[in-house]
Amino acid sequence: MLTKPNPSSTTLYSSAHEIESHVVRFIMTEKNIERDVFNIKIDEMPEDILELNPCQSLPTLFDRGIVLYDLSVIMEYLDERFPFPPLLPVDPIEKSEKRLMIFRFTRSAGCWFELANTIETGSKKQAEEARKILKSNLIELVPLFAYKPFFKSDEMTIVDACLAALLWRLKELNIELGAPGKAVTDYGKRLFARDSFKASLTDCEKEYN
């Protein structure tokens, strides 16, 4: 088991390969947050931290004496706690739109993160169906990927952090978008080229692409 986190430090307990942990690591490197990151398995988390996470899940964030464990909550907390660079717009309408996108991609029934997980852990039939749906969904949104440098935005947001972690895994998920998905591929390459994205990768994630 790990020792207790430093109460004066921001500590992330992260999976070395799971997509949600990668999203949080990317946000933390983008914001250049001083942090301790432990890439672990759930049973390696300190017991006192695990007890405060009823979901017993990764990623789990410890900061200022509180424990956060839902992806959306962690992302928004980090954006408010460390406001530069901002990864959500100030305007409440635009911010709500980004929140809906995040819900659509990461939390809704049949969302992209769920499809990726099914490809990795489901039966062969389930994986093939999920792969077909995810590829189709990505290509359907090609105009939005091509519209601006970031997803429906001139500046990077936490939506892009979520999408970058997913797109980085497409090769590992055996999804090839080809010519119809060129705008998606180009969008991903712009994010992958960022120093913060490169710094967010674990050793096993570096092998995905």
N, C-alpha and C positions, 0 to 999 in steps of 0.2 A: 504494500500500500504506500501511496505517496504521503509525504509529510503535509502538515497543514499549510495552506497558502499564506504568503506574506500579507498581513492586513493592509499594508501601505501600497500594495501592488495590485494591478489588474491582472487577474489570472484566468486563462481560458483552458478548460479541459476539453480536448478535441479528439475526434477520431482521425486517424492518419489517412483514411481513404473515403469516408462518407461525405456526401455532397454538402450537407448543411454545415458541417464543421469547416469545410473549405470556404464557404461563403463568408463565415465570420472571420476566418483568418485573413481573407482578402480585404475585408473592410478594415480590419485592424492595421494591416500593412499600408493600405491606402491612406489612412489617417496618421500613420507613423506613431501609433500609440505605444508607449512604454509598457511592456507586458511580459508576463511569463506564460508560455504556452507548453502544455503537456499533452503530447499525442499518445493516447492511452486506450485501453479497453475499459469498459464501464466498471468492471469489478476491481480496477486499479485505482479508482477515485477515492480520495480520503473519505472515511466513513461519515465524518461530521458534515461534509459537503453533500454526500449522497443522500443523507437523511433529509436534507432541505430541498431535494429535488424529487417530488413524488413520482415523476415520470421515469426516474432513473435512466436518463438519456444523455447523449452527447449531441451537440455541444452544450456545455454548462459554463456559465460565466460567474466568477466571483469578483466583486468590486465593492469597496466601501461597506463591507460587512453584509452585503446582500448576495443572494444566489439567484441567477436568472437562467431559464432553461428552454424557453420557447424561442424559435428562430426569429420570428417577427419582433418579439419583445426585446431580444438581445440586439438586433440590428438598430431598432429605433433608440434604444437606450444609449448605445455607443455613439449614434449620430448626435444626440442631445448632450451627452456627457463630454464628448470631444468634438466640438462644433466645426473644426477646420480640417480638411475641406468639407463643406456641407454636402451630404449625400441624399437629402430630401429637400424639395423646394419649400419656401416659406409660405407661399400662397396656399390657403387651405383647400381650394378646389384642386389645384395641381397635386398637392400632397395626398389628397384622398384618392386621386386617380392612380398614383404610384402604389398606394396601399392595396387598391383593388387588383392591380397587376400582380403584386407579390402574392396576394391570396390566390389568384388564378393559377400562377405558375408553381406555387409551393404548398398550398393547403387545401384547395378545393378538391372535390371528388374527381378522380381521374386526372389530377394535375400532372405537370411535367415531371416533378420530382417523384411522384408516386409511380409514374410510368417507368422512369429510370430504375427505380428500386425493383419493380416487377421484372424488368429485363434481367437484372442481376440475380434475383432470388426466386423468381417464379418458375413454373414448369416450362418445358420447351414451347408448348402451345401458347401459354400465357405470355412468355417473353416475345414470341414472334408477333402476337397481336399488339402488345404494348409498343414494340419497335415500329410497327407499321403506323400506329396512331401518332406516336411522338414525331416521326418523320413528317407525316402529313400535316400535323399542327404547326411545325416549324416552317414548312414551305408555305402554308396558308398565310403566315404573317410576314412573308418576305418584304412587302411594301413598307411595313413598319420598321423592319431592320435597316432598310435602305433610306428611310426618310431623313434621318439626322445621324450625326456621328455616334451618338449613344441611342438607347432605345427610347424613341419619342422624346429626345432631350438633347440639348446642346452640351450639357455637362453630365458627367457620370453620376448615377444615383445608385441606391441600394438595389434597384431592379437589375441594373447591369451586373452587380456583384453576383446576384442569384443566377442570371443567365450565363455569365462567364464560367462559373463552376459547372453548370450543366453542359455547355457546349464543349468544354475541355474534355469531357468524358465520352463524346460521341463515337470516337474511334474505338474506345474500350467497349462501348455498347453495341458496336458493329452497325453503326448508322452512317451511311454515306449520302450526303445531300445532293451531290453532283451539281450540274449546271443550274437546275432550277433553284437551288438553295445557295447560289454564289453570294448573294447579299448577306445571308446569315453567316457564311464562312468568313467573309471579309470583316464583318462586324466582330466576330470572335477573335480574329487575328489582331484587330486593333486593341482589344482588351488584353490578349495574351502578351502583347508587346510591352505592356506597362511594367515598370520595375516592381511595382507593388504586387502585381499578379505573380510575377516570377518568384518573389520573395515569399509568397503565401503557400507555395507548393511544398508538400512533403516529398520525401524520396520516392515513395511508391506512386504518388500522383505525377511526378516528372516522367514516369514511364508510360503514361496514358496516351501521350501524343508524340 
